[in-house]
């Protein structure tokens, strides 16, 4: 009877779909193997706040700051509200869209508010072991120039992004993720980015995460390679509902610090 039970358990694992249950992604710099179920919907909102060094930005984005006098102590704060939706289109393919709304307060250009660039994308669970790790997720995203690029609310052109994330789990609670991507139009020649994340599942409801991201040095920058850091606490107060809090900073980059909250619900 034990052998029969073992065989039945193995058959159940092998016949189960790769997407076991609807879950929202917890990370900001990397993609995670967490998706809505087939034909299920995830909706949520992401609210972020950034403090930026405008003098640094003016050195690498001369077009946007042309004609403006920028001092070394000038700062800019960006508050972005981003409603989004994700949908399990096929068994291992998720499509998504997000619509960011920006509130910009600049020491140089004053205060502005408006729509940022609309984004659509898809994520494919290309490989996942029966235990749900290791896994591979390639993804494609395209942003459209719906925002006002001259006031720092968008890229100003269609921007395709191509990436792939790989991850695994150790001791059933420590998640390790690497993510590489190419952003084709964020600068004139495109930009490569690499990121890594560590997630500790303290319990089924509560997780801690730490992330880091490295990008190519921007043309005109007098500093070394930019590195961004992010930490977060993730909590699931009820089935389908998740609440995540984030905070971080950077070195050799325009960002002096950021904070964010994300609320998501899976139907």
LINPEHU-V974424 format. One record per helix or strand. SS is the DSSP state (helix for helix, strand for strand). FROM is the first residue (numbers start at 1). LEN is the number of residues. Records with the same first field share a line. If there is no record, write none. Layout:
SS: FROM-LEN, FROM-LEN
//
This chain:
helix: 2-14, 54-7, 62-4, 149-3
strand: 38-1, 41-13, 75-16, 93-14, 110-6, 118-11, 135-10, 159-12, 174-10, 191-11, 206-10, 227-12, 241-11, 255-12
//
